[in-house]
Structures are given as C-alpha cells and as structure tokens.
Amino acid sequence: DLKTKVITNILNFQSAGVVGVLGLCWLSDSKNIIVCSQNWVLRINTETGQITQLKNACSGKTYSGLSLSPDGKSFICTRTDIKVTNFGANTATEASTIWSINVDGWNEREIVIK
C-alpha cells in the first residue's frame, strides 16, 4: 500500500504449488492478477486470496510473457508447445506462438501474424 507503506504478501507461490513464475499482470479492477507459471495460468484475487485456475500448462505447454488488452477483457501471452519427436533419441521440437485468452480463461485463440 503506497499510503501506509505496508507490504502485503498476496500469495506464497511455493505453498500454492506454483512452480516457476513466467509472467504476471494486474487486471483493470486492481483486485486481481493473472499469473503464468510453468504449470498453470491463474487468476488470483488479492483481497480474498481466491485462486482460479484458468489454464493447465501440461502436456508440453507453457505460457509466459503476459500483457493485458486495453479493454481489460483479455490478455496475450506466448504459448510454447514442446512435442517429443523421438522417445529413443530423446529429441523434441519446440514452437512458440502468441495467443489471446479471455481473463476468465475461455476463448483461447492464436494470433497469426501475416
């Protein structure tokens, strides 16, 4: 709080099971933040501590680098997909793309740049 100069711990990421924070941003309501980690995309209410899982970053997907849209209804992020190409040789391909996702976690769509 800038007025009182009191620092408040919103969330202990480790105790919540959040591994490797890769990005975060405030929502326009100034009460919620979106957090991208190695395992989830979460919305966290900073007043109540309520955590809502928006995306599960599993099966070779990770989300990073958040930016909120000007209208506050969605955010963009980088989604990296890792696909194993040869289990025996331990090789994989990695592709990073830009995605738009509503702040409720729905309507995930790739942004194609031509």
Backbone hydrogen bonds, N-H to C=O, Kabsch-Sander energy under -0.5 kcal/mol:
donor,donor_aa,acceptor,acceptor_aa,energy
5,K,1,D,-1.9
6,V,1,D,-0.6
8,T,6,V,-0.5
10,I,8,T,-0.8
13,F,11,L,-1.0
16,A,12,N,-1.6
17,G,14,Q,-1.3
18,V,13,F,-2.6
19,V,17,G,-0.6
22,L,36,C,-3.1
23,G,36,C,-1.3
25,C,34,I,-1.9
27,L,32,N,-3.0
30,S,27,L,-2.0
33,I,44,I,-2.1
34,I,25,C,-2.7
35,V,42,L,-2.7
36,C,23,G,-3.3
37,S,40,W,-2.8
38,Q,19,V,-2.8
38,Q,20,G,-0.7
39,N,19,V,-0.6
41,V,55,K,-2.5
42,L,35,V,-2.6
43,R,52,T,-2.7
44,I,33,I,-2.8
45,N,50,Q,-2.6
46,T,31,K,-3.7
46,T,44,I,-0.7
49,G,45,N,-2.5
52,T,43,R,-2.9
54,L,41,V,-3.1
54,L,52,T,-0.6
55,K,41,V,-1.8
57,A,39,N,-1.6
57,A,55,K,-0.7
58,C,56,N,-2.0
61,K,58,C,-1.2
62,T,80,T,-1.8
63,Y,37,S,-0.7
64,S,78,T,-2.2
65,G,22,L,-1.4
67,S,76,I,-1.7
69,S,74,S,-3.1
72,G,69,S,-1.5
75,F,101,I,-2.5
76,I,67,S,-2.8
77,C,99,W,-2.0
78,T,64,S,-3.0
79,R,97,T,-3.1
80,T,62,T,-2.8
80,T,78,T,-0.5
81,D,79,R,-0.6
81,D,95,A,-2.8
82,I,60,G,-2.6
82,I,80,T,-0.5
83,K,81,D,-0.5
83,K,93,T,-2.6
85,T,91,T,-2.1
86,N,91,T,-1.6
90,N,86,N,-0.9
91,T,86,N,-1.8
93,T,83,K,-2.8
95,A,81,D,-2.3
97,T,79,R,-2.4
98,I,111,I,-0.5
99,W,77,C,-2.8
100,S,109,R,-3.0
101,I,75,F,-2.6
102,N,106,W,-2.4
103,V,73,K,-2.1
105,G,102,N,-2.5
109,R,100,S,-2.6
111,I,98,I,-3.2
112,V,110,E,-0.7
113,I,111,I,-0.6
114,K,112,V,-0.6
